[in-house]
């Protein structure tokens, strides 16, 4: 499942959208939780995890410095 997460930093990706980061976060949370769709009683925790991972992804990507390229 996580094998389908693509690299989101240059030079592998020219532009990264919020949708790209959320899709990667969703794949990650699905993999570690073992749920592709959580039950209703787990949905809020699942959604919070996706949002937290997406936010961390955005923070990471904005902080990376790629040698020979712009930030």
C-alpha positions in Angstrom: 0.0 0.0 0.0 2.7 2.5 1.0 4.6 1.6 -2.1 2.2 3.8 -4.1 3.2 7.0 -2.1 5.2 9.1 -4.5 8.2 11.3 -3.6 6.9 14.8 -3.2 10.1 16.8 -3.2 12.1 18.3 -6.1 13.4 17.1 -8.4 10.9 14.2 -8.3 7.9 16.5 -8.1 7.7 20.0 -9.7 4.8 21.2 -7.7 3.0 19.6 -4.8 -0.6 20.3 -3.9 -2.5 20.0 -0.7 -4.3 17.1 -2.3 -1.0 15.3 -3.0 0.1 15.7 0.6 -3.3 14.5 1.9 -3.3 11.5 -0.4 0.1 10.4 0.8 -1.0 10.9 4.4 -4.1 8.9 3.8 -2.1 6.0 2.4 0.3 6.1 5.3 -2.5 6.1 7.9 -4.3 3.3 6.1 -1.1 1.2 6.2 -0.3 1.7 9.8 -3.8 1.4 11.1 -4.7 -1.6 8.9 -8.0 0.1 7.9 -8.8 1.3 4.4 -12.1 2.7 5.8 -12.4 2.8 9.6 -15.5 2.0 11.5 -17.7 4.9 12.6 -16.3 4.7 16.1 -12.7 5.1 14.8 -13.4 7.6 12.0 -12.6 10.8 14.0 -9.2 9.4 15.2 -8.4 8.2 11.7 -9.3 11.6 10.2 -7.2 13.5 12.8 -4.3 11.2 12.0 -4.6 11.9 8.3 -4.7 15.7 9.0 -1.7 15.5 11.4 0.4 13.5 8.9 -0.5 15.9 6.0 0.4 18.9 8.2 3.8 17.3 9.1 4.4 16.5 5.4 3.8 20.1 4.5 6.1 21.3 7.3 8.8 18.8 6.2 8.6 19.7 2.5 8.8 23.5 3.2 11.8 23.0 5.4 13.9 20.8 3.1 16.8 22.3 1.2 17.6 20.6 -2.0 21.2 21.0 -3.2 21.5 22.7 -6.5 17.9 23.9 -6.4 15.6 26.5 -4.9 13.7 25.8 -1.7 
